Amino acid sequence: MGKYIYVLVVIIFVWFAGSQIYTNFFKTKETAKTTRLACHKKSTTFEVIYDKKLIDQAIESLENGNVKTKYEMQFSKYMPSKMGQYFTIEQVDNDLQQILKTYKKGDQNGSKALLIDYFVYENDLNDPGKKTEEAKKYAGYIRMNFYLDNTKIYGVQLDFMDWQGKDIKEKLECGIESFVTLKK
């Protein structure tokens, strides 16, 4: 009888250890819809934390002004682009640079450079993959990923509603606020 209990304990231990290894190393991070901040409630927002340990250090880099940006704009493929008529990605990046200046509290002081890699995506209403009316309610979205030392730390995606991009700056502000409010 004792032998069976021992075998059962070993099986439970192996099962538990295996599930922990799977969860920690192999399971992909899932993006979660959020309403954590007031600005998240104005439109659909998704966020995911990839590396909690580096959040404070990355926010410190942002506050020290040690930030680089990488950006692109993805236009619709199945319908004529509306976004490209009203604004450029360089104008969007200029808005982001102005927002980042408002968070600067110090100088670089040897902090590692934070990379904000983002893109502005135009919602393609004629995309055959968009099957619901819900998928056609927004003009596009901004996806922002934050990296420190080539490690992805945080990602946020915010829908914008205006085809002329009049609410994009507000969404960029929300994306940065989403990031800095993660500070412990």
N, C-alpha and C positions, 0 to 999 in steps of 0.2 A: 504494500500500500504506500509506503514512504517513497518507493522508487517512482511511482506514478505521480505523486505530488511534486517530486523533484523535476520530472520531465515536464509536467504542466507549467511549473514556475519558469523553467528554461524557455519553453515555447512562448509564454506570455512576454518574457523579457525580450526575446528575439523579435517578436512581433512589434512590441513597443519601440524598441531601438530602430528597427527598420522603418517604421512609420515616421519617426522623428527625422531620420536621415532623408527620407523622401521629401518630407515637408520642407526641410531647411535647404536642401540642395537642388532638388529637381522640380519642384512645383513652381510654375510660373507665377509671377506677381500679377494680380488681377487689378484692373482699374475699377474704382468704385465711384459711382455718382455721389456727389457731395453737396451739402448745403451748410457747411461749417461756418462760412462767413456770409454777411449780408449780400455781398456782391455775387456770391454763388447762386443766390435765390432768384436773380434777375434773368438767368437763362441756364441752360443745361451746362453743368460743369462736372468733369471727371478729374480725379487726382489719384496718384499712387506714389508712395514712398518706397524707393528702392534700397536706400542705405541710410538708416536712421543714425548710425554712428558719425556720419560726415555732415549731417545737417547743420549743426552749429558752426563748424569750421567754414562751410560754404556760405552761410549767411554772413559770417565775419568778413569773408572776401568781398561779398557784395557791399557791405557797409564800409569797407576800406576802398571801394572804388576799383577793385582789381577784378574787372568783369570784361569778358570778350563776348561778342555775339556772332552767331552764324545763322543765316536766314535764307529762306526761299519762299516763293509764292507758287502755289499749284492751282492753275486755272482749270476750268471745266473742260471736259473732252467731248461731251456729247451735245453740248449747246454752246452758242456763242458766249464768250466771257463777258460778264457785266463788270466785274471788279476791275479789270485792267483798264477800263475807261476812266476810272475815278481816282485811283491812287496807285502808287508804286510801292514795292517792298522797301525801297530806300526811305520813303516817307514814313512807313511803319517803323523802321529801325530808328529813325530820328526821334519819333515819339517815344520809343522804348528808352533811348539814351537820355531823354529829358526826364523820364520817370526814374531811371536809375540814379540820376543826380540828386533827386530828393531824398534818397535813402543813404547817401554817402555821409559818413560821420567822421572818417579819419583818412589817413593815407595808406598806401599799400603795405608798408611795414613788413615786407617779406611774406605776406600771406600768399597762398597759392591762388592762381587765376581761376575764377569761376567761369565756365563756359555756359552760356544760355543759347542752346541750339533750338531754333523755332521755325515753324512754317505757318503760313496763312493759306488755308485751303478754301477754295470756292466750292460751295455746294452745287453739284451738277444735277439739276432737276430732271434732266433727260437720261440720266444713268439708268440702264435697265435693272441694276441691282437695287434701286430705291423703289421698294414695293408699297410702302405705306405713306400716307399723307403726312404723318409725323416727321418722316425723314426729309420732307420738302419744306418744312416751316422755317428753317434758318437759312441765312445767306452763306454762311461758311463757319469755319472754326479756326482757332489759333491753338496750335499744339506747342507747348514749351517744355523742353527737357533741360535739366540743370546737371552739369557735370563738374566734378573736381578730380583732377588727375586721371582723366579718361574713365572715371567711374560715374555711372549714372546714379544720381541721388534722388531726384524727384521729377515727376512729370505732371503737368496739368493741361487739360484741354477745355477751352471755353468757346461756346457757340457765340457768334455775333449775328445780328438780325438785319442790319442795314446793308443793302447791296452796294451802296456808295462808301461803305466803311466808316460811317460817322460814329459808330460805337466801338471801333477797334481799339482806340486809345484807352477807353474805359476797361476793355477786356484785358489789355496789357497790364494796366494798373492792378486789376484783380489778380492776375497771374503772379505778379511780383508780391502783392500782399499775401496771397496764399502761401507762397514760399517763406517769406520772412516770419509769418505767424507760427511757423513750425518750431521756432527757437524755444529751447527748454527754459 
